[in-house]
Amino acid sequence: MKTIPKGINELTDQVKNLCNGKHEKWGKVFELTFSDTVKNALVEDEHGIFVLTGDIPAMWQRDSTAQVRPYLIAAKNDSETANLLKKVLQRQFFNMSLDPYANAFNQTANNKGHQDDQTKMGPWIWERKYEIDSLCYPINLAYLYWKNTDDTSIFDNEFIAATHKAVNTLKVEQKHVDSPYTFERFIDRPEDTLINHGRGGDVGYTGMTWCGFRPSDDACVYNYSIPENMFAHGVLLQLAIIYREVLHDSDFAAKCGALADEIWEGIQKYGVMKDQSGNKIFAFEVDGLGHKLFMDDANVPDLISLPYLGLIAANDSLYQNTRNAALSKQNKYYYEGKYAKGIGSPHTPVGYIWPIALAIEGLTNSDKKYKEQILNTLVATTGNTNMMHEGFDPNDPTKFTRPWFSWANMMFCELVLDYFDLRIEN
């Protein structure tokens, strides 16, 4: 977009002033990254605002939410920023109505992206990896938009159609054996396809809802993702509030609430395990047949991000046990190096740490000194670019993936805002 909304400029100036003196580097990186999304990632058209993920010319339902979420703070008192967010939501629900199973979309019906994948592709779809969070993130953003702006005009017919599709999809996927969804990609990387002729591994009924891929876009090992189901539970409760209080549809609100209850019961029954010390922790993935996997991946939703998403209290003992395990060698994707330590992902080279994960660490800890240490690490590991990346080598931050990764930029910005007690109303 050519014009940066007044509220975003004012918030940028406020943060720069707060950073003056002790945190000059934070202010410099914040100014660059906070405006970058508006200037370079947002494209307005007749369907709203299309949000480029960065150096890939597609819009992810997940990434696009995280890319604009910090602007909610500016939207409280600025109609220009609120209108920007409203148009992003318009596009997200347009996308969701096109296909609730797709994770990434083209700006136009141009047939770009992974059109050779063996799944029900279409010209608008860049990629059709089914991830629960692709349904959850836009609904969560709509709820937060309402709570921060008091604007209910976003809950229109497109929203109603899209959210009905979302809830029906989550319901169908409680029994994946009845699902129409399959996905196969014939390349050498096994994480990019589903086994069993595109249906994924065997699962038992749990009450939870099935997930094909993680928020990293890698295939699940076991197809009940606990962080994804936690997110679905929380978002369904938010959706029930919207339908009950704004849309006055008590029947659909009850349907959302009942599904949320079934998912929560499944999480409690199947989603807990013990760590190496015998402490109860959340599993990362389970299959409902007795198999459980513990790990954590930098992409959100992950286990350490649960309080950030409003899904559990940060001081909850089960969460704290899980967090401690995730930030240790019990998690095979936890790495330490000369300049940083934190969580990475099988999606990037072994040993690489993700700035998103570092930001989430800070956002889920109430200690300001902890947040300060994380922010100092983030600005010191940009590889001299003053931009966040997907992942970086903690022993040599000039080695990184994704030179332009808007999601990571905005997670850094949200942590800076949080440090200065500038927060989104939940």
N, C-alpha and C positions, 0 to 999 in steps of 0.2 A: 504494500500500500504506500501511496505517496505521502500521505499526511498522518503524522502520529497524533493520536488523540491528546487533548489538553491534560487529562487526568494522568496519563502515562508519563508525559513530560514533567508534570508537577511532582509525581511520586519519584521519578528519577532524580530530580533536583533535591528532593528531601533526603533521599538515601545518600547522595553524594555529600551533602552537608553533614550528615551523621557520620560519614566515613572520614571526613577531614581530620588530619592529624595522625591518629594511631593507625587507621585502616585505609590509607590512601589507595593501596592496590585493590582492595575490595571495591572501592568506589569506581576505579577505572574499569575493572572487568564488568561490574554491574552495569555501568552506563553503556558499554558496548553490547553486552548480551541481552539486556532488557529491551532495548530498542530494535535489536536485530530481527527478532521474530516479526514485529510489525512491519519493518521496512522490507524484509526479504522473504518471509515465509507465507504471508497472507495475500491471497488473490481473490478479489471480489468478482462475482458474476451473478447470473440470474437465480442461482440456487443458494446464494448466501456468500460465505467466505470459505474458500478452499485453503487448507493449511498444509503447505509443503513440510514434510518431515525434516528437510535439510537437503543433503546432497543426493537424495533419491526423489524423483519427481512424482511422488504419490502422497496421499493423505491417509494416515493411520488413525482409526477412531480413538485409540489409546493415546498415542503421541500428541494428537491435536488438542486433546483435553489438557494434558500436562503443559503443553506449549503456551496456553492462554490462561491457565488457572491463576497465576499470580496477578493477572490484570483485574481479578475480582476485587482486589483491595482498592484499585483506582475507580472501579465501576460504582462503588458505593456512592460517590459524590460527583460522578461525571457521566453525563448521558452519552457522550461520544464513545467512551470506553464500553459502557453498557451496550450500546448499539453494535459495537464490534463483536462482543461476546454473543449477542443475540443472533448475529448473522453466522457465526461459527456453529452455534447450536442448530440453526436452520439447516446448514449443510450436513451436519452430523446425522440429523434425523432423516434427511433426504437419503443419505447413504444407507442408513439402517433399514429404511423401507425398501430400498433396492434389493438388499440381501442381508439378513441378519447373521448369516454364517461367514461373511467376508470380513477381513481385518483391515484391508487397505484398498483405496479407491483412486481412480483416475479423475482428473478435473472434468474431462469431457468423455463421451462415449467413443474413445479413440483406440480401443483394443490393445492398449499398452500393458506392460507387466507380464505376468507369468501365464500367458494364454495357452501354453502347452501342458499345463497341469491337468491331470485327470480328475476333474471335479466340474461342477456346474458353473463354469466361468461365463462372463458376459462382458460386453465392451466397456462398461463403467468400472469393472473390477480389476484392480492391480494384482491382488492376491486374495485367495479364499481359504486361508487357514483359520479354522474356527477356534476362537479364543473367547472365553466368557467375558473377559474385561472389555472386549470390543462393544459389548452391549451395556456393560456397567458404567464405563467412563462417561459417555454422553449423558446418561440419566443422572449420574452424580453431579456433573457440571450444571445441568439444568436445575437441579435441586439447590445447589450452592448459589447459582445465579439468582434464583428467586429469593433465597434467604438474605442475600447481600444487597439486592436492589429493590425488593418488593414488587418487581414486575412479573405479572402472571401471564402476559400476552404470549409468552413462548409456549404455553400449554395449549397449542392449537390443534387442528385436525391432523396435521403431519405428525406432531408429537404423539397424539393418541394412536394413530395407525402404527407408527414405528414401535411404540412401547408395547402395544398388544402383540406385535410380532416377536418382540424380545422376550416377553413373558411366556408366550406359547413355545418358543424355541427352548427356553430353559426348562419348561415342563416336559416337552418331548424328550429332551436329553437326560431326564431322570432314568429313562429306559432306552438306552442307546440302541438296543437291538431293534427298536421300532423306528429309528431315525433314518431319514433319506440321505444323510450326509456321508460322503466318502471323499477321501483326498489321497492322491498319489502323485509323486513327482519323481521322474526317473533320472536321478543323478547319483553321484557317488556318495553324497553326504546323507547318511541315514537319518539325521535329525530333521531333514526337510521333507520327510514323507511319513505316512502312517502304514504300519504293518497290517497284515491280514486283509490284503486286497483293499486297503484304504480305510478300513473300519477301526483300526487301532487294536490294542490288546484286549483280552477278555476282561470283563468287569462283572461284579455282582451288583444287585440293587442295594442302595444305601440310603436313598432319600436325597443324596447330593445330586448335582447335575454334571454331566460328562463334559470334558474339555479335551479338544484334540491337540492344541498347541499351547505352549507357555507364552507369557508376554515378551519373551525373547524371540518369538516366532520359531522356536525349536519344538519338536514333538515331545509330548509328555511321555515319560516312561510308564507311569500308571495314570489312568485318565480321570481320576478324581483329584484335581488340584485343590489343596486345602486353602491357600491364599486366594485363589480364584473363587472358590465357593464361599469363603468368608466375605469377599467383596460382593458376590451376588446376594448373600443374605442381607448385608447392610443396605444395598441399593434397593432391594425389593421393599424393605421397610420404608425407605425414603419415598419410593414410588407410591406406596400405599397412602402415605400422608398427602402427597400431591392429589391423588384421585379422590381421597376423602374430603380434604379441606378446600381444594380449589375447583376440581372438576365435578365434585358432588356425585361421584359414582361409587357408592358403597359396595356394590357387588364386586367390581374389579379390584377395589382396595382390599376386600376380604380375600380375593384370589391371590393377590400379591403377598398378603400376610401369611396365608396358609402355606404357600410355597416356601416362603422364608423360614417358617417353622420346621418344615420337613427337611430343608437343607441344614438348618442348625442342629437338628437331632442327629442327622447323619455325620456331621463334623464331630460332635461330641462322642458318638458311638465308635466311629471308624478312624477319626483323624488325629488321635492322640497316641503317642508311643513313649518310650523311655530312651534317654540319651545314654552315653557311655558310663555316666555316673549313677544311673538309675533314676534321674529326675524326669518327671513328666514334661513332655514337650509336644508341640504340634509337629506332625509329619508334614512333608512338603507335598507328597503325592501318595495316594493309595489306590488299590483296585477293588476294594470291597470283598476280596477273596482271601485276605490275610497278608498280602504283600504291602509293605510300607517303605517309603524312601525318605531319608532325611538328607537335606542339602538346603542351600539357599542360593538364589540367582539374583543378580543385581537389578533385573528388570522388575518393575512395579505393576501389579501387586506381587510382593514376595513376603516372606514371613516377618522380616524386621519392619516392614512398612505398615503393618496392621493398625497401629495407633494413628499414624499419619492419615490414613484413609478413614479414621473414625470408627474402626471396627472392633476395637478392644482398648481398654485402659492401659496406658504405658506402664503402670505399676502392677498390673495383673501378674500373679506369680507364674502362671503357665506361659504368658508372653515373655516374662523376664528370663525364665529358663530357656525358652526357645531362642531368644536373642543371644544369650550367652553362648549357646551351642553354635549358632550361626556365625558368630564373630570369633570362632576358634577353629582349630584344625579338625574338629568334628565335621565341619563343612568343607568339602574338598575344593570348593571354589573360593575359599578365604585365603588371601595371599598377603605376604609381607615383603617389603623391599626397603631400599635405602631411603626413599623419599615419601613412602606412603604404605599404609596397610588397610585392607578392606576387602569387599566382596567383588568378585568378577563373575564370569559367565562362560559356559561352554560355547557360547556364540562367538567368542573372541579368543585370541591366542592364550595359551596356558600362562598363568601368572599375571595377566593384565587385570587391573583394577578399574572399576567404573565410577566416574564422578557422580552418577545418579545414586549409586549405593552409598557413597560417602555423604552426599546431601541428605539422604534418608536417615543415615545414622545420626546426623546432627538434628534433624527435624523431630526425631523420636526420643531425644534426650533433653531434659529440662535444664541441664547444667550449662550456663553461658560459657564457661571456660572450655567445655567440651565442644560446643558449637564453634567457638573461636578457633580452636585447634584445627577442626575440620575445614573451616573457611580458609585458614592460612595454608593448609595443605592443598586445597583446590586451586588457589591462585598461584601456588608455587609449582604446579604440575601441568601447566597448559602447554608445555613445549614451546614457550616463548610466543604463543599466538594470542594470549588473553581471551581465549575461547575454550569452553569445555568440549570434551570429545566423548566418543562412545566408551573406549577403554584405553588405558595407557600402561606402559611398562613402569612399575614403581622404582626400578633401578635406573631407568633412563626415560624420563617423560617426553623426550623428543620423539620417541617411538609411540605412535598412537593410531587408533582406527577412527574413521569418520571425521574428516576435517571440519565438517559443518553438521552438527547434530543438535538441533534446536531444543529438543526435550532436555538434554543435559544442561544446556545454557539456562533454561528456565528453572530447573531444579536448584541450581546454584543461586539464582536470584531469589527464589522462595526462601532459601535458608538465610540469606542476607536480611531479607524483610523480617523473617521470624526472629533473628538475633536482635533486631531493633524493635521488637514487640509490635510489628505491623503484620497482622494476621487476618486470614479469611474467616468470616463468621460461619460457623458450622451449624 
